[in-house]
């Protein structure tokens, strides 16, 4: 199982495909090591759309009273 934790790109490095390349390389390495799936969580104002565009699926969301929610995603390899 791949668990993605603490993945951050500074704003000036976003938009050129670097994040997609890093995530894809992590997925390739996970497969090489025998992982069959991955999980991660992000916050609703961070990057859930980024992960969905990369083939990850939302399987849960935990809202809070301040409008911030944790979004849980998974992907099978």
N, C-alpha and C positions, 0 to 999 in steps of 0.2 A: 504494500500500500504506500503510495506516494502521499505525503502530507505537505502541502505548500504553506509556508509560514513566513511572514515578514518579507513580502515582495514589494519593493518600493522603487520607483524611478523618479528622480527629480523632474519637475515640470519641464525644464528646458531639454530633457532627453526624451520626452514623450512625443508620439505622433509620427515617428520615422520607422516604426516596426521593431525597434529594439526589444520592447517588452514581449512581443509575440515570439521573437527569436529565442529569447532567454527561456520563456515558458516551454516552447517546443523542445528545446535542448534538455530541459529538466524532465520532460515527458519521455524523450528518447532514452535518457539515462535510466529512468525508472523502469522502462520496458527491458532494457539491457540487463538490469538487476533482477528481473523476474516479477515486477509489479504488474498487476492486472487492472488496477484502478487507482484513482487519486481522489482526495478530498481536500477542501479548503474552505475557509470562511473569510468574508470581507464585510465591510460595512456599507450600507446602502448608498452613502454619498461618496464612496471611494470608487471601486472599479467593477461592480458586478457585470456590467455590460461588456467589459474587456474580456472577462472569462467566458461569458456566453458566446461571444464572437469566436472564441478559440475552441468551441465545442464542449464546454462544461455546461452542466445542467443544474439549475436551482432545485434543491430538494427540500428546502425549508427556510423559514425566515422567522426570527424572533424580534418582534417590535418592542420598543420601549415608549414611555410616556412622552419623551422629548422629540419623537419623530425619527430618531436614529434606530436602525435595526441591524442585527447581524444576519447576513445572508450566507447560507450554506450551499456549497456546490460540490458536484462529483463528476467524474469522467471515467469511463471504462476504456481500457487500452486493448 
